[in-house]
């Protein structure tokens, strides 16, 4: 049997180093990240070459949730994410979204998509989940999640319900540090409900979360908790499929223990697959530690046999190579979901949609986030600057005198002339890219709020929670995401 690992790697080709790593460790598969992808055609060739050179089928996984989390910048359907699907509320669209992703990924040889997110949003701002969630209602999250699973797995790609036992109430991003989530037993049941739906739907895998949840285990994060993995998920929820860890290189883990210790602890808790996404040395460390632990009797014989059987069954069912040719992107579905997801969050002094007499040409200042500052973190259609160019071109067709400005994202240095430009304008439209996360966006929004006041219309691209940073006189709307189809829907709603 292969070893229970999904490894990340560097580069866009089947390099000697990557092939050697997979052969030396006998890892079950790989995790594709943005650094491995230039196009769908390249991915298909990469997967084919890796399997040929390694000499066996691999589990080929990717985070392809739609919306916020996508690794491609071209050649696939850029669907709105779960936040938009939750706002639209249509089960058939969730199933179609899963089907579109399944068809597109299967054609590339990608057989395991780490989606859908089944976290139920709690009150307030959640930096790690946000618009990745279907929303705040457990029944809705479970229903749409199960539909997505049916659609995707019906087209030959394994789904993954994540992040068990739920991190929708987290106030810390696990990529940075360990969230502590305090829930009552009743609240815990609400967060578990969507996972029950996924289990009933026969989901191929469940991913656990790096969260400390005292209602489940007072001492150990879920990743390392036998109470959470073996007790709650296996026994209480009756799940019989593959259980996978989140990336063991995340800050919630690495700030507390070496990756080798983490891998052994996660396996002992009851996981079948472990993700180590960064650093070949860390991957080899984890593999060596797990190998020694298994040889030393880490798992009882019955559990070891069950783990091997689940892994073998997963490979047999899902790892079958590329299926068919790549379909054309489903732009109509993306457009329909986006249009239905537009939500007016607040009507201030500027009513929506915006209207003015035909003989008037108002001075409009449009402020777009300078995404070049975070180009390494996001894969956007056509490249990091393309969305801004599209928006500017669309606004230039308005019967208005358009001015264009960029707002900082990662840096906090707001352009000196922004406040003056806002004061001179008749209307200010600020496209905001999560001000609660990015200090430059918060600084720019504060400047515009003060300078523009009631003239400000905020288009909240990444987080509806940014509404709390606006004054009551400002209008705001969102499409629960920032893909091109969603920005187009927002522009249509503006005027």
N, C-alpha and C positions, 0 to 999 in steps of 0.2 A: 504493500500500500504506500502511496505517496505520503510525505509528511504533511501535517495539518496547517499549512501556511499559504497565504496569498501575499506575494512580495511585490513591492513597487520596484521600479528600475529606472535608469537614466537612458535618455536617447529615444530616437524614433525608428531604429532598426534593430534587427535581431543580432546584437553585437556578441562578440566572443565572450565578453565578461558576463552578459546576462545569461547566455546559454550555459556557461560554466556554473554560474550560481544555481540555476534551476537543476542542472544535472547533479552538482555536488550535494545539494540539500534535498533533492527529490521533492521539491515543493509542489503542492497540489495545483497551484496556479499563480496568476499575476493580477495586479490591480493597475489598470490604465489610468494615468493622470494626464493633465493638460500637457505636461512636458513630453509626453509620448506621442502626441497627436498633431498632425498637420492637416489631414483630410481623411474622409471615410475610406477612400481608395488606399491610402497609405496604411491605415489601421488594418484593413483586410489583408494586405500583404505582410504586415508585421506579424499578425497572429499566425498566418499560414507558415511563414518562415520560422517562427519560434517553435511551433509544434513539429515541423519537419526536422529542425536541427536538434531539438531536445529528444525527439523520437517517441512522443506520446501526446495524447490529448491533454489539454490543460483547461482548468477552470479559468475563464477569461472574464474578469469583473471590471466594472466601471461604476462611478457615481453619475447617473444620467437621470436626474429627478425631473428635469424641466425647470424653467424659471431660473432661480438663483444658481442652482448647481447643475452645470453642464460643462463638459470638457471640450466639446467641438466648437469651432468658430465658423464652420461652413458645412454644407452638404447634408444636413439633417433637418428635421422639422424642429424649429425653435418654439416649442410649446410653452405657454404660461405654466407656472408651477402650481403647487397644491393650493397656495393662497387664493389664486384666481379660480381654480376649480371649486374650492370651498365656497367662495362668494357666489359663483354661478349655481352651485348646488345640484347639478345634474349628474346622476349616476351614469347615464349613457355616455356623457362626455368623458367622465373619468375612465370608463372602460375603453373608449376609443383612444384616449391618450395613451393608456397602457399598451394597446394594440399597435399603435403607430410606433412607439418606442421599441416594442418587441420585434416588429418586422424590420425596422431599420438596423437594430443591433444584430439580430440574427444573421442578416445578410453580410455582416462584417466578420462573423466568427466570434462575436462577443456573446457569451452565453449566460451571464450572470449580472443583472443590474441591481445595484444596491439601492433599491427604491421599492415601495413608497415609504415616506416619512409618516408615521402614525402617532406622532406626539400631539397631545391635546394642549393647545395653548392655554396657559394660565393668565392671570391678570398682569398687566404691565408689560414692560419691554423685555424680550428674550433675545439676547445677542446671537445665539447660535442657531435658533430655529426660525422665529418670525414667519415670513411668508413661505417658508418651506412646509408649514403645517396647513392642513385643510381647515383648521379653525379651532374654535373654543368649545364646540359641542361634540361630546364623545360619540353620539349616535351618527352624526354626519361624518366624522372622521372615519369611523369604522365602516360605514356603508360605502363611501367613496374609495377608501383604501381597498376593500374587498373587490370592488368593481375594477380598479386599476390592476390588481393582481390577476384577476380573470383575463383581462385583456392582454396583459404582457405574457403571462405564462401560456396562454392559448396560442401564442406565436413563437414558442420555443425558447424563451428566455426566462430563466429562474428569477423570481422576485425576492425581495428581502424586506420584511417588516421591521422598521427601526424607529426609535432607539429604546428598546425594552429596558426597564419597565415604564419608560416615558420620561422625557426631559423637557416637556412643554412648559413647566413651571420654573425652569432654571433661570437664574439671574447672572450666571457666569458661563462663558463659552468654554466647553471642555477642551477645545484646542489650546486654550490658555492656561486653565487651572480647573480644579475639581469642583463642580457645582454641588452644593448641599441643598437638597429639596426636602422640606418638612411637610408631610401630608398627614391628614387624618386617615383612618381606615376607609372612610367613605370617599374621600378625595382620591385615594389610591385606586379604588375600584373604578372611578371615572377614567383614570389614565390607563388602566388595564383593559378597559372595554374594547378599544379598537384592535388590540392584539388578540382578544378572544375572537373577534370577527375574522381576523387574518388566519388564525388557526383553523377556524371552521371552513374557511375558503381553501384550505390545503396549501397555504403558502410554503414555498420551497425552503425558505430560511428565515430566521429571525436574528437581528443584530442587537446585541446588548449595548448599554451606554456606560460611559465613565461618569457615573453620578453616585453620590452617597445619599441614600434614601433610608433614613432610620425606620420608617414604617415597614421596610423590607428587611434590612440588616443594619443594626446600629453601628457596626464596626467597619465593614468592608464595602467598598464601592461595588456596584452591580457587576462590573467586569470580573471581579475576583471573589464574588459572593456565591457560595454553593447554595445558600438559601434562595438567592434570586434566580440562578440559572437552573440548578437541579431541582430545587424545591418548588419554587413558584412557577417557572415556565414549564418544566418537564412534568412535574407531578400535578400541581394544582390546575394548570391550564391544559394539561394533557398533550403538550406538543411533542411530536415524534420526528420532526424534520431536523435539518442542520442548523446549529446555533453558531453564530460567528461573532467574533469580537469586533469592536471598532478599532481603528488604528492605534497600536500600542506605542506609537511615537508622539502622541498628543500630550500637551502639557499637563493634563490631569493625571497622566501616568508618569511621565519622565521626571516630574518634580518630586516624585515619591519613591521610585525604585528603578533599578536598571532594567533594560528591556528583557534580558534573560529571565530574571526573577518574575517580571510581569507575565511573560509567556507561560511559564510553568504554573503560576497562580491561576491564570485564566483557564488553562487546560484542566487543572484540578477542579475548578469550579463547575466544569461541565461543557465547555465549548468544544466544537468539532473543527472549527477553522479559526486561525488567528491572522490578523492583518499586521504586517510590518511594512510600512510604505516608504520609509526613507532610510538611506544609508546602508550600503552592503555590509559593512562591519556589524551593524546592529542586527541585520537579518541573520548573519552567520552566528552571532552570539545567541540569538533567540533559538535558532535551530539546534545548536549544540546543547544548550541548557535543557531544552525539551527532550532531546534524544537521551541525555544522561538520566533525566528524571523518569522517563518511561522505562528505561532499562533497570532503574532502581525500584520499579514497582509503584510509580506515582498513582496509577489507576488500577483498581481491582480488575481481574481478568475479564469479568463480564462486561464492565464498562468499556474496556479497551476493545473488545470484540464488537460491541455496539457502535462505538465511534468509527471503527474501520468499516462496518457495514453501512453506516449512514453516508460516509464519504464515498465509498464505492458506488452506492446507489445514486448519489448525486452526480457523480461523473458519468455513470452509465446513462442516466436520463437526459442530462443537459449538455454534456461536452461532446457534441456530434459534428463540429465543424460548421463552416459558413453555410447558410441556407438561402438559396435564391440570389437574385440580383437586388441591388438597392432600389427601393421604391422612390417615387417622386415625393418631395416634402408635401405634407398635408396642410397647406397654407389656410384652407377654408376652416378647418377645425380650430387652428390657432387663432384665427380672426374671430370666430364665433365665441369662443371662450373669453377672449380678451374683451370683446364688446360687452358681454354679459357681466364681466367682473368689475367694470368701472363703477366706482362708488364716490358720490359727493359726500365728503366728510364734514364740511362746514360751509355754509353760505354766509359770508361777511358782507361788506359793503358792495363788493362786486358780485352780481348775480351770475349764475352759470346756466346755460352757455352764454358766453360774452356776446353782446350785441351793441352796435352803434349805427347811427344813420349813414346812408351810403355816401353822403357828401363830406363826412368827417373822416380824417385820416389821423387817428390817435398815434401818439408816440409810445411804442411798445418796447420795453427792455426785456429781453429773454436772457436768463442766466442758466448756463448749463455746467454740470460738474466736470472739472478737468480730469477725466479718467486716466489720462496718461500717467498721473501720479501713482496709480495702482494697477498698471497694465499687467504686472506679473500675477495678479490675484484673480483676474476675471477673463473669461473667454466670451467675447461678444461677436455677434454676427458681423462679418466683414472687417473685423479688427477693432481695436479699442477706440478709435476716433470716428468710426463710421456712423454710430447712432447719433452723435452730435451733428454731423454733417447733414444727416437726413432730417433732423428736427429743424435745423436752421433753414434748409431749403423749403420745408413745408410752411414754416412761419413767414418766409419771405413772400409767399403767395397771398398772404392776408392783405386786405386793403388797409394797410397801416404803415407807419414809418418805423421800421424795425432796427433796433440796436441789439448787439450781441455781446455777451460777456461770459467769461469762464470763472467759476468759483473754485477755490481750492478744495481738495479732498483730504489727503493725508497731511499736508502742511497746513499751518494755521494763518498764513499770510494772505489776508484778503486784499485784492487789488485796491490801490488808493482811490481810484476814481469810481468805485462801485456805488458808494453812498450818494455821490453827486449825480451820477447817472440815474439812480433810482428816484431821486427827488425831482429831476427834470421830466421823467416819464409820466405819461397818463396812466399807464398800466405796466406792472412788473410781474412777469411770470417766472417763478423760480422752480427749476427742476431739481429736486432735492434727493440726494443719494445717501440716505441714512445718516442723518445728523447726529444721532445718538452713538453711532460707531466712529464716524470720521470727524475729527476736530475741525478740519477746514470747512466742512459742510455746516457744522454748528455755528462757527464764527460768521460765515457768510449769511446764514439765515438770520442771525441776530442783527447784523448790519442792515439787511433788507427790511426786517420787521420795523426797525427804528426809522429808517429813511423813507420807506414806502407806505407804511401803515395800512390804511384801508385800500390802497391801490395794489396790494400784494395778493397774488393768486399762487399758492404753492401746489406744485405737482409732486406728490410724494411717491418716488419711484420704488424705493426698497423697503420702506417701513412706514406703515400708517401711524405707528406710535410717535412719529415726529410731529404729529398734530399738536401734541402738548407743548411744543416749543414755539407755537404760533400764538399771536394775540387773537382775541375774539373778533376783531375787525377784519381779519384776513380770511379769504376763502381758500378751501383746500379740496383736492380730489386725489384719488389713487386708482390704480388698476391692479394693485397687489402684485406688482412686479414691473420689470424694466426691459423685457424683451421688445424687439421692434414691433411685434404685433400689438403689444400692450401700449407702447408709446403712441402708435398710430390711433388706437382706440381713445387714448386720453386727448390727443389733438382734436379728434372728431368731437369729443365731449366738450372741449373748451369753446369751440365755435362751430 
